[in-house]
Amino acid sequence: MIKTTVTNKEIWRIAYPIMLGNLAQTIITFTDTAFLGHLGTIELSASMMAGLYYYVFTTLAMGFAVGIQIFIARRFGEGDYKKIGVVFQHGAIFVLGLGIMLFSVLFFFSHRLLHIIIESENIYAAAGEYLSFRQFGIIFVVFNFLFRSFYVGISNTKVITFSTIIMAVVNIFFDWALIFGHVGLPEMGIGGAALASLMAEITAFCFFWIYTYFTVPHDEYGMFRWHEWQPALMGDILKVAFPSMIQRLFSFGAWFVFFVMIEKMGEMAIGVSSVVRSTYMILIIPGFAFASTANTLTSRIIGEGKSDEVMAMLWKVVKNSVLCASVLVIITFIMPQLVLHIYTDDVALAQAAVPSVYVIAVATLTGAVAMVFFEAVSGTGNTTAAMALEFGILIIYIIYVFLMSKTSTIAGVWTAEWLYNILIGLISLVYIWKADWSKKRI
């Protein structure tokens, strides 16, 4: 196998800040779950269902940002820095319109849609209260995704670390203050958790704009100046981004369907899955970080004319991904009860969640491999192949979840994550290994 010039140090230089950046949304979920878990199962379940519903909408912006990231990384690898600002401006105009559209749907249709989706009236009422605050964050979130794609694309990911720390501090403080009514603020319960999350998203948005304006060389990258609108460029961006948008929508939509099916198993089942999901989102942070690293390095290496190094680079990324994930998995296997008690004081709930935690710990290791190869497919620029690949697997995934939700335990349903990771990892590996993707131009 041809060796790669990409070093472990460079992989970690990109991946480590992305890990912290991936904590941005995860920390919001983590702190909401940790605080609300001490209020009760209804609040815990409602915040998870409403949060997942909200994230389904953000996936379109996330998918578009992946397309922008691929373009920026390719221009960066080619040394054509001035075009990065042109790409970013076109992306900013698009996400502004997208954010307004998504907010309109959330604002006008969410209560009706949630009533159809959620069976429990108690969970539905609490979810509606949560979303009445959280929905306003969508405008800011779409821009936050855009900024992250810019910094990952130019391999300057330390900025994401700063934004994550700021988000975490704001969210944790206002969760504590608004959920329980401290420091003279009203006791808002689940609504306070949503408002705290909104404030964290707005803070990150302000930080990204200010930091970028004062630190990024405007002339070198062509930033903060008006560039002529280029319909052809926007069309090229959408050719790459649109399949990624649809793919992310399918992926998170299936994740949402997963929890809808579990919710129909009862309030205890959805309560257990709330804490399991939050644990899983922490465990897979390294996998997502190294997957994003693989995406940007694949695109950059191709831009540098070194396509033959891609496979060697990916195996190196996989080794680091598995090593990092293994540390968290070992801790979880050794002390699952301690991990679960972060989220809830309910001993019965924590005990019921232990088998599912073991399941997602194993899924973390399979995901640490699978996500790297899958994101590399997008990194080649062939996002249509990535979309088609995942769509087929998600059909199998949902059928499996449906059958297991009718015949098995909660832990049995969670084994769907094993199935998904194994299938998507194997097919992505075969694609990178055998398909002719090296000459694709974007």
N, C-alpha and C positions, 0 to 999 in steps of 0.2 A: 504493500500500500504506500502511496506517495505521502510523505510527511507534510505537515502544515507548519507554516511560519508563525502561526498564532500560538502564543505561549499561554500557559496556565495563568500567569500573572495578568495578561491582557484580558483573558476570559473573566477572571475575578474582578478586574477593574471595572468591567462593564456590568457584570452580574450583581455584585454586592450592592451598589446603590439601587439597582432595579428591585432587589429583594426588599429593601426598605421602602421603595416607591410602591411596590405591590401591597405594602402594608396600608397604604392610604385608605383604600376602600375597606380592606380587611379590618383595620383598626376600628373603623366606624362600626362595622358589624360586631366585632369582638367586644367593644366597650358597651354597645347597646345591649348585647346579649348578657354580658357580665352583670350589668346593673339591673336590667329588666328581669333577669332570672331570679333575682331576690324579691321581686314584686309578686310574681306568680306565673303559672304555666300559660294562662291566657295571654298575658302581655308578651311573654317570651315568644309564643307561637305567632301572635299577630304581627310583631315586629319582623319576624322572619318572613312570613308570607308577603307582607306589604313591601319589605325590603327586596325580596326576590322579584316581585312584580315590577318594582321601580327599576331594578337592574336589567330586566328584559329590555326596557326602553333604552337604557344607556348603551346596550350592546351595539346598536347601529353606529353610535359615535365611536365606540371602541374599535369596531371593524374598520371604519373610515380612517381612524388614526393609524391602524396597522398599515393600510395602503400608503398613507403619507410617510410613515416611518420607512417603508421599503424604498420609496422614491428618494427621500433625503439621504438614506444610507448609500444608495447607488450613486447619487451625485457626489456625496462625500468621498466615496471610494475612487471616483473618477477625477477628483480634485476640482470639480466644477462648483465651487462654493457659492458663487453669486446666484445661481439658480435655486439654491435652497430657500432663500427669501421669497422668491417667486412662488415656489411650491407651497410655502407656509401661508402666504397671503391668500392663495386660492383655497387652501384648506380652511382658513379662518372664515372666509365668506360663506363657504358651504356649511360649516358647523353652526354658524349663527342662524341660518335658515332652518337647519335641522333641529336645533335646540328649540326654536319657537314652535315648530310643528309638533315636536314631542311633548312640550309643555301643554299645548292646546289639547292634545289627546288625553293626557293625564288629568288635566283640570276638568274637562267636560264629560269624560266617559268612565273614569276610574270607579266611582261608587257602583255604577251599574255592572261593570265587568267583575268587580270583586264579589258582588252579591251572587253572581252566577257561579263563580269559581269556588268560593268558600262555603262549606255547609254549616259550620258552627256559627250561630248568630253572635255569640260572645266574641269569637275571634274576628268576625266580620266587622263588628262595631269598633273594636280596638284598632284593627288594621286601617279603617277609614280615618280614624283620628290621627294615626301615625302619618298617613299619606297626605293629609290635608296640609301638613307643614313641609314634608320632605319633597313634594312635587316641585316646589319652587327652585330646588337645587339643580334641576336638569340643565338649565341654561349655562350654569357655571361648570358643571361636570364635563360637558362636551368640549369646552375650551381647555380644561385641565388635561383631558386625554390628548388633545392636539399638542399641547406643550410637552407632555411626556414623550410623544412620538418624535418631536423635534430633537430633544436632548438625547434620547436613545439613538436616533439616527446619526447624530454627529459624535456619538460615543462619549458624551460629556454627562454622565448620569449622576454625578454627585449632587446636582441641583435637585434631583428627585428626592434625595435624602433630606435636604433642607425642608422641602415642601411637606414631606411626610411627618417630620418632627413637629412642624407647626400645626398640621391638621390634627395630629394625635393630642397635642397639648390642649388645643381649643376644644376638641370633642370630649376628651375625658373630663375637663373642668366643667363644661356646661352640662354634660350628662349628670355628673354628680350634683350640680347646683339646681338644674331644672327638673330632673326626675323626682328628687326628694325635697326640693324647696329650701336649699341652703343659701347663705349669704344674702338673705333678704329677697330672693327671687321666688316666684310662685311655685308651688308643688304641682307639676304638670303631668307626672307619670309618663305614659308612653308618648304623649305629645311632646314632652320635654326632650325625650331621646331624639325624636325627629328634628326638633328645632336645633338641638346641639349639632346634629349631623349637617344640617343646612348651613349653620354658621361656619363649620369646619370647611365645607366645600367653597364657600365664598372667600374665606381667608386664603385658601390655597390658590384660588383664581387671582386674587390681588397680588399675592407673592410672586406668582409666575410672571405676570405682566411687568411688575416693577423690577424684578431681578433681570429679566431678559432685556429690558430697555437700558439698564445701566451697566450690564456686563458683556453682552454679546456685541462684537464689533459690527456696527451697522453696515459699513462699506464692504467688509469682507464677505458677509453673508447676505447682503441685500435686504436687510431687515428694516422695518419701520419706515418704509417709503412706498409710495403707490406705484405698482407695476401695472402695465397695460394688461387688461383682461385678455386671456388667451383661451378661447373655447377649445382649441385642439389639446392644450395641456390639461384643461379640466376634464376633457373626455378621456385622455390617457390615464389620469389619476383615477377616475371612476372605473375604468376597465380593470384596474388592479384592486381598487378599494371596494367596489360594489360586491363582488363575490365574497370578500372578507366580511363585509357588513352582513350579508345574508347568512354566511356561515356562522358568525357570532350570534346572530338572532336565533338560528336553529339550535345552536349549542345551549345557550342560556334558556331558550324557550323549553327545550327538553328537560333541563334542570328544574325549571319551574313546574312542568308537568309532573316530574318526579315527586315533588313535594305536595302537589295537589292530590296525587294518588295516595300518598302517605296520610294526608289530612283526613281522608275518607276512612282511614283505619282507626280514627279516634283521637281525642285531645291528648291522651298520653303519648300516642305514637308520634304526633307532630311535635310535642314537647321534647321528647327524646331526640328526634331528628334535628331540632333546633340547636341543641347543644353539640350534637355530633357534627352538624354542618359547620358550626363555628370552629370546632377543633380541627376539622378537615381543612378549612380555609387557611388556618395557620400552618398546618403541616405541608401544604402544597406550595407555599410561598417560594421556597428554593426552586422547585420544579418550574414554576411560571417564570421566575427570574432567568434561569438558564435557558429556558425555551425562547424567551425574548432575546437573549444574547445570541442564541443560535440563529434566530431570524435576521438580526441586523448584521451579524458577521457573515452569514451566507450571502446576503445582498451586497455587502461591502467587498467581499473577496471576489465575487463575480465581476463587480465594477472595476476591480484592480486587475482583471484578466487572469485570475488564478483559480478558475473553476475546478481544476483537478485536485485542489487541496480541500474541497468542501467536505468530503466524507471523513477524511482524517481529522479535520477540525471538529466535526460533529461527535465523533467518538471521544475526543478529548473533553468536549463539553458534557457529554453523557457521564463520564467518569466523575467529573466534579459535581454534577447534579446529584448523582446517587450517593456520593460521599456525604454531601451536605444534608440531604434528606434523611440519611440513615441516623444521624445524630438525634434529630427530632423524633424519629420513629422509635428508637431505643428508649428514649425518655418516656414516651407514651406507653410503651409496653410494660415498662417497669412500674410506673405509677399512674395508671389511668384514672383512679379515683381522685387523686390530687389535681389532675388536669381538669376533670369534670366539675370539681367543687369551685373552680373559678367562676363557673356560670350559674350554679344553683346551690341552694342550701337544702333542697329536697333530696333526702337520702334515697328514697325509692326511685326517683327520676334518675339520679346519678347511677344507681346500681343497674337500672334497666338499660342504660346507655352503654355500659361497658362492652358487651359483645359487638356492638356496632362500631365502637372505637377501635377494637382490634381489627375489624374488617377494613376500616378506612386507613389504618396504619399500613397495612399491606398494600392497599391501593395507592398510597403515597409513593411507595418504591416503584411500582409499575408505571405510575404517572411521571416520575422523575426521568424515565427513559423515553416514554411515549411522546410527551409534550415537546421534547427537544427535536425529534425527527419530524413531528407534525408541523411545528412552526418553521422548520427549515424548508418544507414544501412551499409555504407562503413566501419565504425569503428568496426563493428562486424567481419570484415574480409571477408564478403560475397560481394565483389565488383561486382561479376557477377549478383547478384540480383539487385544491384543498377543500373547497366548498362541496364538490361532488363526493369526495372521499368521506367527509364527515357526515353528509346528509344520509348516505347509505347506512353508515354505522349507527346513526341516531335512531333510525327506524327500528333496527334490531334492538337497540338499547331500550326504547320505550315499550316495545312488545315484552321484553324481558321484565321490566319494572312492573308492568300491568299484571303479568302472570304471577310474579313473586308477591305482589301486594295482595293478591287473592288467596295465595296458598301457603305463604311462608311468614316468618317473623320479620321484625324491623331490620335486624341484622342481615337476614336473607335478601331483603330488598336492596340493601346497601352493597351487596356483592355485584350489583350492576356496574359499579365503578371499576371492578376488576375486568369485566367483559369489555367495557368501553376502552380502557387503557391498552389492553392487550391487542385488540383489533386495530385500533388507530395507530398504535406504534408499529406493528408488523407491516401494515399496508403502506405507511409513510416511509418506512425503511426500504421497502421494495421499490417504491417510486424514486427515492433519491439514488438508489443503487443502479436501477435499470433504465429509468426514463431518460429521454434526451431533452434536458432542460437547460444545458449550459449556454445555449446560444439565444435564449429568450431575451429580447430587448424591452426595456421599459423607459 
